[in-house]
Amino acid sequence: MSGRELLEGLRAHALDQFGPLAKTVLESWGVHRCADFGEIVFNLIDYRVFSKTETDRREDFAEAFNFDDAFVKPVPAGGRTPARTPDQGGGIRMNGIRAGLARSFHGLRRLFRVHAPI
């Protein structure tokens, strides 16, 4: 999975979990831009929680999207995010990847609860 794919999965999962508060929650954790996710991922690689290939780089996470565009604009005025189907994402079945992202995201949530107040 590429850095960009991971970022897109994290974005989708954050919107599913937190809806219109996704950006606020992430910022309260100190995540203000895509590169911050990259730092988290590579810190987890350093601690051997995640692994990487020879081609994976921190720069893969550098500003793949703008946080306002990614977390504010997709939320309609009513505050609810649209429902997603399991095969969204270019027609490729993403169930296994999304489950892995969900576990990783929940792990990050636990990590931030221990190390940083929400």
Phi, psi and omega in degrees: 000133181279165176301319180295319178297319178297316178299317180296320177294318177296320178298311181298318181293319178298317178295321178295319184282319190243353178053230184292349179265003185305310181296318180297315180297311180299317179294327178293338176272358182089013179259105184247347183203168182302321181299331177295321174299318179301319178297318178298311181300314182287334171293320176293328174293316179301325179271007177063027173278319174249164174237168180219165174262174179296336184267352180286135181220155175302324182298341178298340182261359185291106170047055175293331176206161176274134184298322177296315178297322186279326188243341180260310184295327181289347183268117180294166184304329179288348175090004180251138177277148180293149178293146180248145175268155184299337184257015176293153182113052177077018179083358180272134177295125186243012186304311181297318179294317179296322178297318177296318177296320179298315178298317179296317181296317179293326175297319177296321178299315178297318180300316181289329176295324180285320190256345182212131178293145179260000000 
